[in-house]
Amino acid sequence: MNFVVKRINNMKSSQIAFGIFAFTLIACGGGGTQTGSVSGLVLDTDGNPVRGARVYVSDSPVRETVSNSSGSFSLTGVIADNIQVKASIDKGSTTFYGENLAQVYKDENSQSINVIVMPLSQVSAIQGTVTEASRGVRIQGARITAKPTTGSQFASAQTVTDSNGNYYLNGLQSGVSYQIMASFTGFRSTDAARIPTAGITLSQNLVLQNSVDGVLPAPANLSAVAWTSPSEVTRDRVAAQALSNVKKFIDARYKPSTSRVTANGNQVEVQLFWDKFDSLNILGYEIWRKRGSDNWSGLDFLRDPIAETYLDSDSALRENLTYSYAVAGGNSNYPDTTNSAGDFSGTVAVTPLGDMYVNSVTTGGGQVTFNWQAVTGAANYTVYVFSEYPGVRVSSYANNFNAPATGTSWVYNLTPLASGQRYYYLVMGANSTDSARTLSAVGSFIAP
């Protein structure tokens, strides 16, 4: 373990562990109803942002809002408790619906609460009881997590058991294989594989075993990708879907966020990836970050034992500054024992690029020439051309990804274009390791 990671290790008990202890306590007590806020995204099952969805909590006090053009929402004045955040939207004759758990704390904002919506006819549920093995005692507050085994959805669906150890997990997609996992501090997790069926509530009881306080191995193959996107991603629904679709076309692992923090108000985000743990002894993941030569700080504890990615959309992120990350697993005793915080992954560093601007697209002389401004830190540029507006599930008609340009212009020389037809394009700048990417706005031209 290198010196940097040793420094992180020395900070665990004083920073991360204290923070998790404080934030796992649900606000209660006198002084009237205590409230916090919830923010996140409404996504469809393909990971595309959903605009105009009604987002609400039916617990008292009732709060509701509408998701904006990037799919993001914010609910304030939400009671501090375990709350189900629900979303619904009508598209033609079809109603889409989804829900997910938010753990709300007094005067705090619970971020990254993602709600996956699907046709109401596909919404399924699973229910059961969580007990501990030695005495059969029912466990209140156990967390139930469900995620497709194919990794097709970014967000895990979650709920918690009630005072009788019972749970009801709604918002699952019928016909999809899920890993269902129950976890609780002090116990080894348990899981089951189930395929929900529409109109039928499956039953699945889960039994937790005594914990094994072993140090978890370091998460393997940690990597990071930084994205910088134009600001219209948060203003226009079609543009939002287009840019998310293009990112997923470039990198299938991409998932959307809502941060907008370059000098021109554009979006910067860093997504981390690691190999999923095949362990029932994991409770979640410590996420650590430092900027430049600053000290390491605990960014978050991702309370999701099935996770293999984390999206850092912190509004503090800035272009052209270097950020380093490290990840460690927390075992089922986290954060109460010496061994509960696992070994750290290697560190990974990434420097988000600045904004990507196209100056012009010219069609003189029977050819199409793209001209753009150089981006500091970008080593090459890829032009993506589309035969229709690049919305959901629209692939590139042609691109120079295998032979990117290194200057500030490029002449189209790929699959012939149909004269007089409108085509759409965007330009992506990337650094030499392809770990930082910046996208232009979507534009169009008429083929000569």
C-alpha positions in Angstrom: 0.0 0.0 0.0 1.5 3.3 -1.0 2.0 6.4 1.2 -1.2 8.1 -0.1 -3.4 5.2 0.7 -1.8 4.8 4.1 -2.8 8.4 4.8 -6.4 7.5 3.9 -6.2 4.5 6.2 -5.2 6.7 9.1 -8.2 8.9 8.6 -10.9 6.3 8.5 -12.0 6.3 12.1 -11.9 10.0 12.5 -13.7 11.0 9.3 -15.6 8.3 7.4 -16.7 6.2 10.4 -18.0 9.2 12.4 -19.8 10.5 9.4 -21.6 7.3 8.7 -22.5 6.9 12.4 -24.0 10.3 12.4 -25.9 9.9 9.1 -27.3 6.5 9.8 -29.4 7.8 12.7 -32.8 8.9 11.5 -33.8 12.2 13.0 -36.3 11.9 15.8 -37.2 13.5 19.1 -39.0 16.7 20.1 -39.3 20.1 18.6 -42.0 19.2 16.1 -41.7 17.5 12.7 -38.2 17.4 11.4 -37.6 17.6 7.7 -34.9 17.5 5.0 -34.8 17.5 1.3 -34.4 14.9 -1.5 -32.9 15.3 -5.0 -32.1 13.0 -7.8 -33.1 11.8 -11.3 -36.1 10.2 -13.0 -34.8 7.7 -15.6 -36.4 5.2 -17.9 -35.2 1.5 -18.0 -32.6 2.4 -20.6 -31.1 5.1 -18.4 -32.5 8.1 -20.3 -33.7 11.2 -18.3 -37.4 11.6 -18.1 -38.8 15.1 -18.2 -42.2 16.2 -16.9 -42.7 13.3 -14.5 -44.7 13.9 -11.3 -42.4 13.2 -8.4 -43.9 12.9 -5.0 -43.9 11.5 -1.5 -47.3 10.5 0.0 -46.1 10.4 3.5 -47.1 13.4 5.7 -46.3 16.1 4.9 -47.2 15.4 1.2 -44.6 16.9 -1.2 -44.5 16.8 -5.0 -42.7 18.4 -7.9 -42.1 17.8 -11.6 -38.8 16.5 -13.1 -37.1 19.0 -15.3 -35.5 18.7 -18.8 -32.6 16.7 -17.4 -34.8 14.4 -15.4 -33.7 16.0 -12.1 -36.0 16.8 -9.2 -35.8 18.3 -5.8 -38.3 17.9 -3.0 -38.0 20.1 0.1 -39.8 19.8 3.5 -39.8 16.0 3.4 -40.2 14.3 6.8 -36.9 13.0 8.1 -37.5 9.2 7.9 -37.2 6.3 5.4 -39.5 7.6 2.6 -40.6 6.1 -0.7 -40.1 8.6 -3.5 -42.5 7.9 -6.3 -42.6 9.1 -9.9 -45.3 8.8 -12.7 -45.8 10.1 -16.1 -48.4 9.5 -18.9 -47.1 9.0 -22.5 -50.1 8.6 -24.8 -52.2 5.9 -23.4 -49.4 4.4 -21.3 -48.6 5.3 -17.7 -45.0 5.0 -16.5 -44.4 4.5 -12.8 -41.5 3.9 -10.4 -40.4 4.3 -6.8 -37.3 4.1 -4.6 -36.2 4.6 -1.0 -34.8 7.8 0.3 -33.3 8.0 3.8 -34.0 11.6 4.7 -32.1 13.4 7.5 -33.0 16.6 9.4 -31.8 19.7 7.5 -29.8 17.6 5.0 -30.2 16.9 1.3 -30.3 13.3 0.4 -28.8 13.2 -3.1 -28.7 10.8 -6.0 -32.1 9.2 -5.3 -32.7 7.7 -8.7 -36.2 6.5 -9.7 -36.6 4.1 -12.6 -40.0 4.4 -14.4 -41.4 1.7 -16.6 -44.9 1.0 -18.1 -47.3 0.4 -15.2 -48.2 -2.9 -16.8 -44.6 -4.1 -16.2 -44.3 -2.9 -12.6 -43.8 -5.8 -10.2 -43.2 -6.3 -6.5 -41.6 -8.7 -4.0 -42.3 -9.0 -0.3 -41.1 -11.1 2.6 -39.6 -11.2 6.1 -36.0 -10.8 7.2 -34.9 -12.8 10.3 -31.6 -13.7 11.9 -30.5 -17.3 11.8 -29.6 -18.2 15.4 -33.0 -17.4 17.1 -35.3 -16.5 14.2 -35.8 -13.0 15.5 -37.3 -10.6 13.0 -35.1 -7.6 12.1 -36.4 -4.1 11.9 -34.5 -1.7 9.6 -32.8 -4.3 7.4 -32.1 -2.9 3.9 -33.4 -4.8 0.9 -31.6 -4.1 -2.4 -32.6 -5.3 -5.8 -30.7 -4.9 -9.1 -30.9 -6.6 -12.5 -28.3 -9.3 -12.8 -27.5 -8.0 -16.3 -26.4 -4.6 -15.0 -29.0 -3.0 -17.3 -30.1 -0.4 -14.8 -28.0 2.1 -13.0 -30.0 2.5 -9.8 -30.6 -0.3 -7.3 -34.2 -0.5 -6.0 -34.2 -0.4 -2.2 -36.5 -0.5 0.8 -36.2 -1.3 4.6 -38.1 -3.7 6.8 -40.7 -2.5 9.2 -41.0 -3.0 13.0 -42.1 -6.6 12.3 -39.2 -7.4 10.0 -41.5 -7.3 6.9 -40.6 -5.6 3.6 -42.5 -4.7 0.4 -40.3 -3.8 -2.5 -42.2 -2.3 -5.4 -41.0 -0.8 -8.7 -39.3 -3.9 -10.2 -39.6 -4.7 -13.9 -41.4 -7.9 -14.8 -39.4 -10.5 -16.7 -36.1 -9.2 -15.6 -33.8 -11.3 -13.4 -32.9 -9.5 -10.1 -30.4 -10.2 -7.4 -32.3 -9.5 -4.1 -30.1 -8.9 -1.1 -30.8 -8.2 2.5 -28.2 -6.5 4.7 -27.9 -5.1 8.2 -25.1 -4.0 10.3 -23.7 -6.8 12.4 -25.0 -9.6 10.2 -23.7 -11.3 7.1 -26.0 -10.5 4.1 -28.1 -13.0 2.2 -29.4 -13.0 -1.3 -31.7 -14.7 -3.8 -32.2 -14.5 -7.6 -35.8 -13.9 -8.7 -37.7 -12.9 -11.8 -40.7 -10.8 -10.9 -44.0 -11.2 -12.8 -46.4 -8.4 -13.5 -49.5 -8.5 -11.4 -48.1 -11.0 -9.0 -46.3 -10.1 -5.7 -43.5 -12.6 -5.2 -42.7 -13.9 -1.7 -39.0 -14.1 -0.7 -38.0 -14.5 3.0 -34.4 -13.8 3.8 -32.3 -15.0 6.7 -29.2 -13.2 7.9 -26.3 -15.1 9.3 -23.8 -14.0 12.0 -21.2 -11.6 10.6 -17.7 -12.6 9.7 -15.4 -9.7 10.6 -12.8 -10.2 8.0 -11.1 -7.4 6.1 -12.5 -7.1 2.7 -10.1 -7.2 -0.2 -9.4 -4.0 -2.2 -12.0 -3.3 -5.0 -10.3 -4.3 -8.3 -9.8 -2.4 -11.5 -10.9 1.0 -10.3 -11.2 3.4 -13.2 -12.6 6.9 -13.8 -14.1 8.8 -16.7 -14.7 12.5 -16.7 -17.4 14.1 -18.9 -18.0 17.7 -19.7 -21.2 18.4 -21.5 -22.9 21.6 -22.9 -25.4 23.4 -20.6 -28.4 22.7 -22.8 -28.4 19.2 -21.4 -30.4 20.7 -18.5 -32.6 23.0 -20.6 -34.0 21.0 -23.5 -35.5 17.5 -23.2 -34.5 16.4 -26.7 -31.0 17.7 -26.3 -30.7 16.0 -22.9 -31.7 12.6 -24.3 -29.4 13.1 -27.3 -26.3 13.8 -25.2 -27.0 11.0 -22.8 -27.6 8.6 -25.7 -24.3 9.7 -27.3 -22.4 9.2 -24.1 -23.8 5.7 -23.8 -23.0 5.0 -27.5 -19.4 6.0 -26.8 -19.2 4.2 -23.5 -22.0 1.8 -22.6 -21.2 2.2 -18.9 -22.2 5.9 -18.9 -25.0 7.0 -16.6 -26.4 10.5 -16.4 -26.1 13.2 -13.8 -27.2 16.8 -13.3 -24.2 18.9 -12.2 -23.4 22.1 -14.2 -20.1 23.7 -13.0 -17.7 24.8 -15.8 -16.9 28.5 -16.1 -19.8 28.7 -18.7 -22.2 26.8 -16.5 -21.7 23.5 -18.3 -21.9 20.0 -16.8 -18.9 18.2 -15.2 -19.1 14.7 -13.8 -16.8 11.9 -12.9 -18.0 8.3 -13.0 -16.1 5.6 -11.1 -16.2 1.9 -12.0 -14.8 -1.2 -10.2 -15.4 -4.9 -10.3 -18.4 -5.9 -8.3 -17.7 -7.9 -5.1 -19.0 -11.4 -5.0 -19.4 -11.4 -1.3 -22.2 -11.5 1.3 -20.1 -9.8 3.8 -20.2 -6.3 2.3 -22.4 -3.5 3.5 -21.3 -0.8 1.1 -18.4 1.3 -0.2 -16.3 4.2 1.1 -15.6 6.7 -1.6 -12.6 9.0 -1.2 -11.5 12.0 -3.2 -8.8 14.7 -3.2 -8.2 17.7 -5.5 -4.7 18.2 -6.7 -2.3 18.1 -3.8 -5.0 18.6 -1.2 -5.6 16.1 1.6 -7.8 13.1 1.0 -11.4 13.4 2.3 -14.2 11.0 2.7 -16.7 11.9 -0.1 -19.5 9.4 0.6 -20.4 5.9 1.9 -22.4 4.2 -0.8 -24.9 2.0 1.1 -25.4 -0.4 -1.7 -23.7 -3.9 -1.4 -24.4 -4.6 -5.1 -22.9 -1.4 -6.5 -20.1 -1.4 -9.1 -20.2 2.3 -10.1 -20.4 5.6 -8.4 -21.3 9.0 -10.0 -19.6 12.0 -8.6 -21.7 15.0 -9.7 -20.6 17.2 -6.9 -21.1 20.9 -7.7 -17.5 21.5 -6.5 -16.0 19.7 -9.5 -14.2 22.0 -11.9 -12.7 21.7 -15.4 -8.9 21.5 -15.7 -8.3 20.5 -12.1 -7.1 17.0 -11.2 -9.1 14.8 -8.9 -7.9 11.5 -7.4 -10.2 8.8 -6.1 -10.0 5.6 -4.0 -12.6 3.1 -3.0 -12.8 0.6 -0.1 -15.5 -1.9 0.9 -17.1 -1.8 4.3 -18.0 -5.2 5.8 -21.2 -6.1 7.6 -19.8 -4.7 10.9 -19.0 -1.3 9.4 -18.0 1.1 10.9 -17.8 -0.5 14.4 -14.7 -2.7 14.3 -11.0 -2.4 13.3 -11.5 -4.8 10.4 -14.8 -3.4 9.2 -13.2 -0.9 6.8 -11.5 -2.9 4.0 -8.4 -2.5 2.0 -8.2 0.4 -0.5 -8.2 0.1 -4.2 -5.4 1.7 -6.1 -5.9 5.4 -6.7 -7.1 6.8 -10.0 -6.8 10.4 -11.2 -8.7 12.3 -13.8 -8.7 15.9 -15.1 -12.0 17.1 -16.6 -11.7 19.0 -19.8 -13.1 22.4 -20.6 -16.0 23.2 -23.0 -16.1 22.0 -26.6 -17.2 24.6 -29.2 -17.7 24.1 -32.9 -17.0 27.2 -34.9 -18.5 26.2 -38.2 -19.5 23.5 -40.6 -18.9 24.4 -44.2 -20.1 22.5 -47.3 -18.3 24.2 -50.1 -16.7 22.4 -53.0 -18.9 19.4 -52.5 -17.3 18.4 -49.2 -18.2 18.9 -45.5 -15.6 20.4 -43.2 -15.9 20.7 -39.4 -14.0 23.4 -37.6 -13.8 23.8 -33.8 -11.9 25.5 -31.0 -9.0 23.6 -29.4 -9.7 22.4 -25.9 -6.9 22.5 -23.4 -5.8 19.0 -22.5 -7.5 17.4 -25.5 -5.3 15.2 -27.6 -7.7 14.2 -30.3 -11.2 14.9 -31.6 -14.0 12.6 -32.9 -16.8 13.8 -35.1 -20.1 11.8 -34.8 -22.5 12.2 -37.7 -26.2 11.0 -37.4 -28.8 10.5 -40.1 -31.5 11.6 -37.6 -31.5 13.6 -34.4 -29.4 11.5 -31.9 -32.1 10.7 -29.4 -32.8 7.4 -27.6 -31.3 4.3 -29.3 -30.1 6.2 -32.4 -26.6 5.1 -33.4 -24.0 7.1 -35.3 -24.3 7.1 -39.1 -20.5 7.5 -39.4 -17.6 8.7 -37.2 -13.9 9.0 -37.3 -13.4 7.3 -33.9 -10.7 4.9 -35.3 -8.8 7.8 -36.9 -9.6 10.9 -34.8 -8.4 14.4 -35.8 -5.6 16.0 -33.9 -6.0 19.5 -35.1 -9.0 21.9 -35.1 -10.7 20.8 -38.4 -11.7 17.6 -40.2 -13.0 16.9 -43.7 -15.7 14.2 -43.9 -14.5 11.2 -45.9 -16.6 8.3 -44.7 -19.8 6.7 -45.8 -21.3 8.8 -48.6 -23.9 11.4 -47.6 -27.2 11.8 -49.4 -27.2 15.1 -51.2 -29.8 17.5 -49.8 -30.5 15.5 -46.6 -30.1 17.0 -43.2 -27.6 15.3 -40.9 -26.8 16.0 -37.2 -23.4 16.0 -35.6 -21.4 16.6 -32.5 -17.7 16.7 -31.8 -16.0 15.0 -28.8 -12.6 16.0 -27.5 -10.6 13.4 -25.5 -7.3 13.4 -23.6 -4.5 11.0 -24.6 -5.8 8.2 -22.2 -9.5 8.7 -23.1 -10.2 9.2 -19.4 -11.6 12.7 -20.0 -14.1 13.6 -22.7 -15.9 16.8 -23.6 -18.8 17.1 -26.0 -20.0 19.9 -28.2 -23.7 20.8 -28.6 -25.6 18.9 -31.3 -25.7 20.7 -34.6 -26.9 20.0 -38.1 -26.0 20.6 -41.8 -27.4 19.9 -45.2 -25.3 17.5 -47.2 -24.0 19.1 -50.5 
